[in-house]
Amino acid sequence: MCNIGKATRQSGSAAGTIRYYKNVDLVRSERSAIGCRLFDEDCIRKLRLLQQVRALNFTQEKPRTLLPLYGDERRSSVDVK
């Protein structure tokens, strides 16, 4: 688990962007005993994917479609197309 500072460095996303993704339920975090957001490795991978989606100029809603596909290891390549 890492705090938002480390999550920004590992994912390439700005802290404000990570907070936005959290607020719109694209990523999840836990809270530490003192109230800091904590992000796990799965969240960091999702943040990296979101950075790539953003760099490709996809619409705001596209990540909502891509994240469930990304998280489903049972899906076939055809499902992604």
Summary of the structure (lengths in Angstrom):
residues: 81
radius of gyration: 13.2
end to end distance: 32.7
largest distance: 44.6
contacts: 193
relative contact order: 0.15
helix: 57%
strand: 7%
